[in-house]
Amino acid sequence: MFHVNMECLKQRKRFSKKNSNNHLLFFVILSLFSSRCQPFFSKVRYFYKLFHNEKKRATKICNAR
Protein backbone atom coordinates (compact mmCIF):
# COMPACT_ATOMS: atom_id res chain seq x y z
CA MET A 1 0.00 0.00 0.00
CA PHE A 2 2.78 2.41 0.93
CA HIS A 3 4.61 1.74 -2.33
CA VAL A 4 1.50 2.61 -4.34
CA ASN A 5 1.24 5.92 -2.51
CA MET A 6 4.87 6.70 -3.22
CA GLU A 7 4.31 6.05 -6.92
CA CYS A 8 1.29 8.28 -6.77
CA LEU A 9 3.28 11.09 -5.18
CA LYS A 10 6.01 10.73 -7.76
CA GLN A 11 3.43 10.90 -10.53
CA ARG A 12 1.87 13.99 -8.98
CA LYS A 13 5.25 15.67 -8.52
CA ARG A 14 6.19 14.95 -12.11
CA PHE A 15 2.87 16.38 -13.23
CA SER A 16 3.26 19.61 -11.25
CA LYS A 17 6.77 20.07 -12.62
CA LYS A 18 5.49 19.53 -16.14
CA ASN A 19 2.59 21.86 -15.45
CA SER A 20 4.83 24.80 -14.55
CA ASN A 21 6.61 24.35 -17.89
CA ASN A 22 3.23 24.22 -19.59
CA HIS A 23 2.26 27.54 -18.05
CA LEU A 24 5.27 29.17 -19.66
CA LEU A 25 4.41 27.56 -22.98
CA PHE A 26 0.82 28.60 -22.44
CA PHE A 27 1.73 32.29 -22.25
CA VAL A 28 4.02 32.08 -25.27
CA ILE A 29 1.29 30.48 -27.36
CA LEU A 30 -1.23 32.94 -26.00
CA SER A 31 0.87 35.91 -27.06
CA LEU A 32 1.30 34.37 -30.51
CA PHE A 33 -2.44 33.88 -30.83
CA SER A 34 -3.35 37.32 -29.53
CA SER A 35 -1.45 38.87 -32.43
CA ARG A 36 -4.13 37.28 -34.61
CA CYS A 37 -6.86 38.98 -32.55
CA GLN A 38 -8.75 35.86 -31.57
CA PRO A 39 -11.17 36.22 -28.66
CA PHE A 40 -9.15 35.91 -25.49
CA PHE A 41 -11.75 34.08 -23.44
CA SER A 42 -12.17 31.10 -25.77
CA LYS A 43 -8.40 30.63 -25.81
CA VAL A 44 -8.20 30.57 -22.05
CA ARG A 45 -11.06 28.09 -21.86
CA TYR A 46 -9.40 25.86 -24.43
CA PHE A 47 -6.09 25.80 -22.58
CA TYR A 48 -7.77 25.33 -19.23
CA LYS A 49 -9.59 22.32 -20.62
CA LEU A 50 -6.28 20.95 -21.88
CA PHE A 51 -4.62 21.33 -18.47
CA HIS A 52 -7.65 19.91 -16.70
CA ASN A 53 -7.77 16.82 -18.91
CA GLU A 54 -4.08 16.23 -18.34
CA LYS A 55 -4.57 16.47 -14.58
CA LYS A 56 -7.52 14.07 -14.71
CA ARG A 57 -5.45 11.59 -16.71
CA ALA A 58 -2.64 11.75 -14.17
CA THR A 59 -5.13 11.13 -11.37
CA LYS A 60 -6.67 8.22 -13.26
CA ILE A 61 -3.25 6.60 -13.70
CA CYS A 62 -2.69 7.19 -10.00
CA ASN A 63 -5.94 5.52 -8.98
CA ALA A 64 -5.47 2.56 -11.31
CA ARG A 65 -2.21 1.54 -9.59
PDB file of N, CA, C and O in Angstrom:
ATOM      1  N   MET A   1       0.833  -1.200   0.000  1.00  0.00           N
ATOM      2  CA  MET A   1       0.000   0.000   0.000  1.00  0.00           C
ATOM      3  C   MET A   1       0.871   1.255   0.000  1.00  0.00           C
ATOM      4  O   MET A   1       0.604   2.210  -0.730  1.00  0.00           O
ATOM      5  N   PHE A   2       1.904   1.239   0.819  1.00  0.00           N
ATOM      6  CA  PHE A   2       2.783   2.407   0.928  1.00  0.00           C
ATOM      7  C   PHE A   2       3.483   2.691  -0.401  1.00  0.00           C
ATOM      8  O   PHE A   2       3.638   3.839  -0.815  1.00  0.00           O
ATOM      9  N   HIS A   3       3.900   1.600  -1.056  1.00  0.00           N
ATOM     10  CA  HIS A   3       4.606   1.741  -2.335  1.00  0.00           C
ATOM     11  C   HIS A   3       3.718   2.419  -3.382  1.00  0.00           C
ATOM     12  O   HIS A   3       4.171   3.269  -4.148  1.00  0.00           O
ATOM     13  N   VAL A   4       2.459   2.026  -3.396  1.00  0.00           N
ATOM     14  CA  VAL A   4       1.504   2.615  -4.342  1.00  0.00           C
ATOM     15  C   VAL A   4       1.404   4.118  -4.105  1.00  0.00           C
ATOM     16  O   VAL A   4       1.399   4.906  -5.051  1.00  0.00           O
ATOM     17  N   ASN A   5       1.326   4.503  -2.836  1.00  0.00           N
ATOM     18  CA  ASN A   5       1.237   5.924  -2.508  1.00  0.00           C
ATOM     19  C   ASN A   5       2.479   6.684  -2.950  1.00  0.00           C
ATOM     20  O   ASN A   5       2.389   7.819  -3.417  1.00  0.00           O
ATOM     21  N   MET A   6       3.630   6.057  -2.801  1.00  0.00           N
ATOM     22  CA  MET A   6       4.872   6.699  -3.223  1.00  0.00           C
ATOM     23  C   MET A   6       4.860   6.931  -4.734  1.00  0.00           C
ATOM     24  O   MET A   6       5.247   7.994  -5.219  1.00  0.00           O
ATOM     25  N   GLU A   7       4.411   5.921  -5.457  1.00  0.00           N
ATOM     26  CA  GLU A   7       4.313   6.046  -6.918  1.00  0.00           C
ATOM     27  C   GLU A   7       3.380   7.188  -7.283  1.00  0.00           C
ATOM     28  O   GLU A   7       3.642   7.973  -8.195  1.00  0.00           O
ATOM     29  N   CYS A   8       2.300   7.254  -6.549  1.00  0.00           N
ATOM     30  CA  CYS A   8       1.292   8.279  -6.766  1.00  0.00           C
ATOM     31  C   CYS A   8       1.895   9.667  -6.563  1.00  0.00           C
ATOM     32  O   CYS A   8       1.679  10.580  -7.361  1.00  0.00           O
ATOM     33  N   LEU A   9       2.645   9.802  -5.489  1.00  0.00           N
ATOM     34  CA  LEU A   9       3.275  11.086  -5.177  1.00  0.00           C
ATOM     35  C   LEU A   9       4.270  11.472  -6.260  1.00  0.00           C
ATOM     36  O   LEU A   9       4.346  12.627  -6.679  1.00  0.00           O
ATOM     37  N   LYS A  10       5.030  10.476  -6.701  1.00  0.00           N
ATOM     38  CA  LYS A  10       6.011  10.730  -7.763  1.00  0.00           C
ATOM     39  C   LYS A  10       5.309  11.227  -9.019  1.00  0.00           C
ATOM     40  O   LYS A  10       5.736  12.186  -9.663  1.00  0.00           O
ATOM     41  N   GLN A  11       4.216  10.540  -9.343  1.00  0.00           N
ATOM     42  CA  GLN A  11       3.430  10.899 -10.529  1.00  0.00           C
ATOM     43  C   GLN A  11       2.926  12.335 -10.405  1.00  0.00           C
ATOM     44  O   GLN A  11       2.989  13.116 -11.354  1.00  0.00           O
ATOM     45  N   ARG A  12       2.429  12.662  -9.220  1.00  0.00           N
ATOM     46  CA  ARG A  12       1.871  13.989  -8.984  1.00  0.00           C
ATOM     47  C   ARG A  12       2.960  15.059  -9.062  1.00  0.00           C
ATOM     48  O   ARG A  12       2.748  16.144  -9.604  1.00  0.00           O
ATOM     49  N   LYS A  13       4.131  14.730  -8.509  1.00  0.00           N
ATOM     50  CA  LYS A  13       5.249  15.675  -8.519  1.00  0.00           C
ATOM     51  C   LYS A  13       5.691  15.930  -9.957  1.00  0.00           C
ATOM     52  O   LYS A  13       5.941  17.066 -10.361  1.00  0.00           O
ATOM     53  N   ARG A  14       5.780  14.841 -10.713  1.00  0.00           N
ATOM     54  CA  ARG A  14       6.188  14.953 -12.110  1.00  0.00           C
ATOM     55  C   ARG A  14       5.192  15.829 -12.855  1.00  0.00           C
ATOM     56  O   ARG A  14       5.568  16.665 -13.676  1.00  0.00           O
ATOM     57  N   PHE A  15       3.909  15.619 -12.550  1.00  0.00           N
ATOM     58  CA  PHE A  15       2.871  16.384 -13.229  1.00  0.00           C
ATOM     59  C   PHE A  15       2.980  17.867 -12.901  1.00  0.00           C
ATOM     60  O   PHE A  15       2.871  18.707 -13.794  1.00  0.00           O
ATOM     61  N   SER A  16       3.193  18.198 -11.631  1.00  0.00           N
ATOM     62  CA  SER A  16       3.257  19.608 -11.247  1.00  0.00           C
ATOM     63  C   SER A  16       4.478  20.287 -11.861  1.00  0.00           C
ATOM     64  O   SER A  16       4.441  21.468 -12.208  1.00  0.00           O
ATOM     65  N   LYS A  17       5.565  19.516 -11.989  1.00  0.00           N
ATOM     66  CA  LYS A  17       6.769  20.073 -12.619  1.00  0.00           C
ATOM     67  C   LYS A  17       6.482  20.361 -14.093  1.00  0.00           C
ATOM     68  O   LYS A  17       6.837  21.411 -14.628  1.00  0.00           O
ATOM     69  N   LYS A  18       5.822  19.383 -14.727  1.00  0.00           N
ATOM     70  CA  LYS A  18       5.491  19.530 -16.141  1.00  0.00           C
ATOM     71  C   LYS A  18       4.513  20.690 -16.325  1.00  0.00           C
ATOM     72  O   LYS A  18       4.573  21.423 -17.313  1.00  0.00           O
ATOM     73  N   ASN A  19       3.625  20.837 -15.368  1.00  0.00           N
ATOM     74  CA  ASN A  19       2.594  21.859 -15.455  1.00  0.00           C
ATOM     75  C   ASN A  19       3.186  23.260 -15.434  1.00  0.00           C
ATOM     76  O   ASN A  19       2.714  24.143 -16.150  1.00  0.00           O
ATOM     77  N   SER A  20       4.216  23.472 -14.621  1.00  0.00           N
ATOM     78  CA  SER A  20       4.828  24.801 -14.554  1.00  0.00           C
ATOM     79  C   SER A  20       5.485  25.147 -15.886  1.00  0.00           C
ATOM     80  O   SER A  20       5.482  26.305 -16.305  1.00  0.00           O
ATOM     81  N   ASN A  21       6.050  24.131 -16.554  1.00  0.00           N
ATOM     82  CA  ASN A  21       6.605  24.350 -17.891  1.00  0.00           C
ATOM     83  C   ASN A  21       5.495  24.679 -18.875  1.00  0.00           C
ATOM     84  O   ASN A  21       5.651  25.527 -19.754  1.00  0.00           O
ATOM     85  N   ASN A  22       4.369  23.991 -18.711  1.00  0.00           N
ATOM     86  CA  ASN A  22       3.233  24.223 -19.593  1.00  0.00           C
ATOM     87  C   ASN A  22       2.709  25.642 -19.469  1.00  0.00           C
ATOM     88  O   ASN A  22       2.277  26.244 -20.453  1.00  0.00           O
ATOM     89  N   HIS A  23       2.751  26.174 -18.251  1.00  0.00           N
ATOM     90  CA  HIS A  23       2.257  27.535 -18.055  1.00  0.00           C
ATOM     91  C   HIS A  23       3.099  28.538 -18.829  1.00  0.00           C
ATOM     92  O   HIS A  23       2.576  29.518 -19.359  1.00  0.00           O
ATOM     93  N   LEU A  24       4.381  28.296 -18.893  1.00  0.00           N
ATOM     94  CA  LEU A  24       5.269  29.166 -19.663  1.00  0.00           C
ATOM     95  C   LEU A  24       4.918  29.061 -21.150  1.00  0.00           C
ATOM     96  O   LEU A  24       4.782  30.063 -21.851  1.00  0.00           O
ATOM     97  N   LEU A  25       4.780  27.832 -21.597  1.00  0.00           N
ATOM     98  CA  LEU A  25       4.410  27.562 -22.983  1.00  0.00           C
ATOM     99  C   LEU A  25       3.063  28.195 -23.299  1.00  0.00           C
ATOM    100  O   LEU A  25       2.851  28.770 -24.367  1.00  0.00           O
ATOM    101  N   PHE A  26       2.170  28.069 -22.339  1.00  0.00           N
ATOM    102  CA  PHE A  26       0.818  28.599 -22.435  1.00  0.00           C
ATOM    103  C   PHE A  26       0.839  30.093 -22.748  1.00  0.00           C
ATOM    104  O   PHE A  26       0.103  30.555 -23.620  1.00  0.00           O
ATOM    105  N   PHE A  27       1.675  30.846 -22.045  1.00  0.00           N
ATOM    106  CA  PHE A  27       1.730  32.290 -22.255  1.00  0.00           C
ATOM    107  C   PHE A  27       2.396  32.646 -23.579  1.00  0.00           C
ATOM    108  O   PHE A  27       2.031  33.630 -24.221  1.00  0.00           O
ATOM    109  N   VAL A  28       3.369  31.845 -23.980  1.00  0.00           N
ATOM    110  CA  VAL A  28       4.022  32.080 -25.274  1.00  0.00           C
ATOM    111  C   VAL A  28       3.015  31.890 -26.401  1.00  0.00           C
ATOM    112  O   VAL A  28       2.894  32.724 -27.298  1.00  0.00           O
ATOM    113  N   ILE A  29       2.295  30.773 -26.334  1.00  0.00           N
ATOM    114  CA  ILE A  29       1.293  30.479 -27.361  1.00  0.00           C
ATOM    115  C   ILE A  29       0.195  31.535 -27.348  1.00  0.00           C
ATOM    116  O   ILE A  29      -0.288  31.971 -28.393  1.00  0.00           O
ATOM    117  N   LEU A  30      -0.183  31.931 -26.145  1.00  0.00           N
ATOM    118  CA  LEU A  30      -1.230  32.936 -25.995  1.00  0.00           C
ATOM    119  C   LEU A  30      -0.830  34.236 -26.673  1.00  0.00           C
ATOM    120  O   LEU A  30      -1.631  34.850 -27.378  1.00  0.00           O
ATOM    121  N   SER A  31       0.408  34.651 -26.457  1.00  0.00           N
ATOM    122  CA  SER A  31       0.874  35.906 -27.057  1.00  0.00           C
ATOM    123  C   SER A  31       0.939  35.791 -28.581  1.00  0.00           C
ATOM    124  O   SER A  31       0.685  36.758 -29.299  1.00  0.00           O
ATOM    125  N   LEU A  32       1.285  34.590 -29.062  1.00  0.00           N
ATOM    126  CA  LEU A  32       1.304  34.367 -30.510  1.00  0.00           C
ATOM    127  C   LEU A  32      -0.106  34.482 -31.084  1.00  0.00           C
ATOM    128  O   LEU A  32      -0.326  35.099 -32.126  1.00  0.00           O
ATOM    129  N   PHE A  33      -1.052  33.870 -30.374  1.00  0.00           N
ATOM    130  CA  PHE A  33      -2.439  33.880 -30.828  1.00  0.00           C
ATOM    131  C   PHE A  33      -3.039  35.279 -30.774  1.00  0.00           C
ATOM    132  O   PHE A  33      -3.776  35.681 -31.675  1.00  0.00           O
ATOM    133  N   SER A  34      -2.721  36.017 -29.715  1.00  0.00           N
ATOM    134  CA  SER A  34      -3.354  37.322 -29.534  1.00  0.00           C
ATOM    135  C   SER A  34      -2.959  38.297 -30.643  1.00  0.00           C
ATOM    136  O   SER A  34      -3.666  39.270 -30.903  1.00  0.00           O
ATOM    137  N   SER A  35      -1.832  38.032 -31.290  1.00  0.00           N
ATOM    138  CA  SER A  35      -1.447  38.873 -32.427  1.00  0.00           C
ATOM    139  C   SER A  35      -2.418  38.675 -33.585  1.00  0.00           C
ATOM    140  O   SER A  35      -2.522  39.522 -34.473  1.00  0.00           O
ATOM    141  N   ARG A  36      -3.124  37.552 -33.567  1.00  0.00           N
ATOM    142  CA  ARG A  36      -4.131  37.282 -34.605  1.00  0.00           C
ATOM    143  C   ARG A  36      -5.512  37.779 -34.196  1.00  0.00           C
ATOM    144  O   ARG A  36      -6.478  37.617 -34.942  1.00  0.00           O
ATOM    145  N   CYS A  37      -5.610  38.381 -33.020  1.00  0.00           N
ATOM    146  CA  CYS A  37      -6.862  38.983 -32.555  1.00  0.00           C
ATOM    147  C   CYS A  37      -7.999  37.985 -32.374  1.00  0.00           C
ATOM    148  O   CYS A  37      -9.154  38.295 -32.665  1.00  0.00           O
ATOM    149  N   GLN A  38      -7.679  36.807 -31.901  1.00  0.00           N
ATOM    150  CA  GLN A  38      -8.747  35.862 -31.566  1.00  0.00           C
ATOM    151  C   GLN A  38      -9.334  36.259 -30.227  1.00  0.00           C
ATOM    152  O   GLN A  38      -8.652  36.888 -29.418  1.00  0.00           O
ATOM    153  N   PRO A  39     -10.589  35.905 -29.975  1.00  0.00           N
ATOM    154  CA  PRO A  39     -11.168  36.223 -28.659  1.00  0.00           C
ATOM    155  C   PRO A  39     -10.372  35.565 -27.537  1.00  0.00           C
ATOM    156  O   PRO A  39     -10.099  34.365 -27.566  1.00  0.00           O
ATOM    157  N   PHE A  40     -10.018  36.359 -26.576  1.00  0.00           N
ATOM    158  CA  PHE A  40      -9.145  35.912 -25.493  1.00  0.00           C
ATOM    159  C   PHE A  40      -9.793  34.818 -24.653  1.00  0.00           C
ATOM    160  O   PHE A  40      -9.143  33.841 -24.281  1.00  0.00           O
ATOM    161  N   PHE A  41     -11.059  34.988 -24.363  1.00  0.00           N
ATOM    162  CA  PHE A  41     -11.753  34.079 -23.443  1.00  0.00           C
ATOM    163  C   PHE A  41     -11.771  32.642 -23.949  1.00  0.00           C
ATOM    164  O   PHE A  41     -11.511  31.712 -23.185  1.00  0.00           O
ATOM    165  N   SER A  42     -12.074  32.456 -25.217  1.00  0.00           N
ATOM    166  CA  SER A  42     -12.166  31.100 -25.769  1.00  0.00           C
ATOM    167  C   SER A  42     -10.816  30.400 -25.715  1.00  0.00           C
ATOM    168  O   SER A  42     -10.735  29.188 -25.517  1.00  0.00           O
ATOM    169  N   LYS A  43      -9.747  31.192 -25.898  1.00  0.00           N
ATOM    170  CA  LYS A  43      -8.398  30.628 -25.809  1.00  0.00           C
ATOM    171  C   LYS A  43      -8.125  30.108 -24.416  1.00  0.00           C
ATOM    172  O   LYS A  43      -7.641  28.991 -24.228  1.00  0.00           O
ATOM    173  N   VAL A  44      -8.449  30.945 -23.439  1.00  0.00           N
ATOM    174  CA  VAL A  44      -8.201  30.571 -22.048  1.00  0.00           C
ATOM    175  C   VAL A  44      -8.980  29.316 -21.708  1.00  0.00           C
ATOM    176  O   VAL A  44      -8.458  28.410 -21.058  1.00  0.00           O
ATOM    177  N   ARG A  45     -10.231  29.261 -22.148  1.00  0.00           N
ATOM    178  CA  ARG A  45     -11.060  28.094 -21.856  1.00  0.00           C
ATOM    179  C   ARG A  45     -10.472  26.842 -22.494  1.00  0.00           C
ATOM    180  O   ARG A  45     -10.457  25.771 -21.888  1.00  0.00           O
ATOM    181  N   TYR A  46      -9.993  26.990 -23.717  1.00  0.00           N
ATOM    182  CA  TYR A  46      -9.402  25.862 -24.431  1.00  0.00           C
ATOM    183  C   TYR A  46      -8.184  25.317 -23.697  1.00  0.00           C
ATOM    184  O   TYR A  46      -8.038  24.107 -23.522  1.00  0.00           O
ATOM    185  N   PHE A  47      -7.307  26.230 -23.267  1.00  0.00           N
ATOM    186  CA  PHE A  47      -6.092  25.796 -22.585  1.00  0.00           C
ATOM    187  C   PHE A  47      -6.400  25.236 -21.208  1.00  0.00           C
ATOM    188  O   PHE A  47      -5.761  24.289 -20.750  1.00  0.00           O
ATOM    189  N   TYR A  48      -7.391  25.835 -20.554  1.00  0.00           N
ATOM    190  CA  TYR A  48      -7.770  25.333 -19.233  1.00  0.00           C
ATOM    191  C   TYR A  48      -8.268  23.907 -19.354  1.00  0.00           C
ATOM    192  O   TYR A  48      -7.943  23.052 -18.530  1.00  0.00           O
ATOM    193  N   LYS A  49      -9.061  23.656 -20.387  1.00  0.00           N
ATOM    194  CA  LYS A  49      -9.589  22.316 -20.616  1.00  0.00           C
ATOM    195  C   LYS A  49      -8.449  21.333 -20.846  1.00  0.00           C
ATOM    196  O   LYS A  49      -8.470  20.207 -20.349  1.00  0.00           O
ATOM    197  N   LEU A  50      -7.450  21.781 -21.614  1.00  0.00           N
ATOM    198  CA  LEU A  50      -6.277  20.954 -21.879  1.00  0.00           C
ATOM    199  C   LEU A  50      -5.568  20.568 -20.587  1.00  0.00           C
ATOM    200  O   LEU A  50      -5.268  19.397 -20.354  1.00  0.00           O
ATOM    201  N   PHE A  51      -5.305  21.576 -19.744  1.00  0.00           N
ATOM    202  CA  PHE A  51      -4.621  21.328 -18.473  1.00  0.00           C
ATOM    203  C   PHE A  51      -5.450  20.414 -17.586  1.00  0.00           C
ATOM    204  O   PHE A  51      -4.924  19.510 -16.937  1.00  0.00           O
ATOM    205  N   HIS A  52      -6.754  20.662 -17.568  1.00  0.00           N
ATOM    206  CA  HIS A  52      -7.654  19.914 -16.698  1.00  0.00           C
ATOM    207  C   HIS A  52      -7.682  18.444 -17.107  1.00  0.00           C
ATOM    208  O   HIS A  52      -7.637  17.555 -16.256  1.00  0.00           O
ATOM    209  N   ASN A  53      -7.758  18.196 -18.407  1.00  0.00           N
ATOM    210  CA  ASN A  53      -7.774  16.821 -18.907  1.00  0.00           C
ATOM    211  C   ASN A  53      -6.488  16.093 -18.559  1.00  0.00           C
ATOM    212  O   ASN A  53      -6.502  14.914 -18.205  1.00  0.00           O
ATOM    213  N   GLU A  54      -5.378  16.809 -18.665  1.00  0.00           N
ATOM    214  CA  GLU A  54      -4.076  16.229 -18.337  1.00  0.00           C
ATOM    215  C   GLU A  54      -4.029  15.850 -16.867  1.00  0.00           C
ATOM    216  O   GLU A  54      -3.516  14.791 -16.507  1.00  0.00           O
ATOM    217  N   LYS A  55      -4.561  16.712 -16.026  1.00  0.00           N
ATOM    218  CA  LYS A  55      -4.567  16.467 -14.584  1.00  0.00           C
ATOM    219  C   LYS A  55      -5.448  15.264 -14.271  1.00  0.00           C
ATOM    220  O   LYS A  55      -5.087  14.417 -13.454  1.00  0.00           O
ATOM    221  N   LYS A  56      -6.609  15.192 -14.928  1.00  0.00           N
ATOM    222  CA  LYS A  56      -7.522  14.075 -14.708  1.00  0.00           C
ATOM    223  C   LYS A  56      -6.865  12.765 -15.108  1.00  0.00           C
ATOM    224  O   LYS A  56      -7.017  11.748 -14.432  1.00  0.00           O
ATOM    225  N   ARG A  57      -6.123  12.802 -16.229  1.00  0.00           N
ATOM    226  CA  ARG A  57      -5.454  11.592 -16.709  1.00  0.00           C
ATOM    227  C   ARG A  57      -4.401  11.129 -15.711  1.00  0.00           C
ATOM    228  O   ARG A  57      -4.263   9.935 -15.445  1.00  0.00           O
ATOM    229  N   ALA A  58      -3.661  12.087 -15.163  1.00  0.00           N
ATOM    230  CA  ALA A  58      -2.636  11.753 -14.174  1.00  0.00           C
ATOM    231  C   ALA A  58      -3.272  11.127 -12.940  1.00  0.00           C
ATOM    232  O   ALA A  58      -2.734  10.180 -12.367  1.00  0.00           O
ATOM    233  N   THR A  59      -4.415  11.662 -12.538  1.00  0.00           N
ATOM    234  CA  THR A  59      -5.126  11.126 -11.372  1.00  0.00           C
ATOM    235  C   THR A  59      -5.647   9.728 -11.662  1.00  0.00           C
ATOM    236  O   THR A  59      -5.605   8.849 -10.801  1.00  0.00           O
ATOM    237  N   LYS A  60      -6.139   9.528 -12.879  1.00  0.00           N
ATOM    238  CA  LYS A  60      -6.674   8.224 -13.261  1.00  0.00           C
ATOM    239  C   LYS A  60      -5.580   7.167 -13.213  1.00  0.00           C
ATOM    240  O   LYS A  60      -5.797   6.058 -12.723  1.00  0.00           O
ATOM    241  N   ILE A  61      -4.405   7.515 -13.725  1.00  0.00           N
ATOM    242  CA  ILE A  61      -3.252   6.601 -13.700  1.00  0.00           C
ATOM    243  C   ILE A  61      -2.917   6.282 -12.251  1.00  0.00           C
ATOM    244  O   ILE A  61      -2.621   5.141 -11.896  1.00  0.00           O
ATOM    245  N   CYS A  62      -2.972   7.314 -11.432  1.00  0.00           N
ATOM    246  CA  CYS A  62      -2.691   7.189 -10.005  1.00  0.00           C
ATOM    247  C   CYS A  62      -3.647   6.202  -9.346  1.00  0.00           C
ATOM    248  O   CYS A  62      -3.224   5.324  -8.594  1.00  0.00           O
ATOM    249  N   ASN A  63      -4.929   6.350  -9.630  1.00  0.00           N
ATOM    250  CA  ASN A  63      -5.944   5.522  -8.982  1.00  0.00           C
ATOM    251  C   ASN A  63      -5.914   4.087  -9.484  1.00  0.00           C
ATOM    252  O   ASN A  63      -6.268   3.162  -8.753  1.00  0.00           O
ATOM    253  N   ALA A  64      -5.494   3.901 -10.724  1.00  0.00           N
ATOM    254  CA  ALA A  64      -5.465   2.560 -11.310  1.00  0.00           C
ATOM    255  C   ALA A  64      -4.397   1.687 -10.662  1.00  0.00           C
ATOM    256  O   ALA A  64      -4.541   0.465 -10.602  1.00  0.00           O
ATOM    257  N   ARG A  65      -3.320   2.314 -10.175  1.00  0.00           N
ATOM    258  CA  ARG A  65      -2.214   1.545  -9.594  1.00  0.00           C
ATOM    259  C   ARG A  65      -2.551   1.007  -8.228  1.00  0.00           C
ATOM    260  O   ARG A  65      -1.725   0.338  -7.607  1.00  0.00           O
TER     261      ARG A  65
END
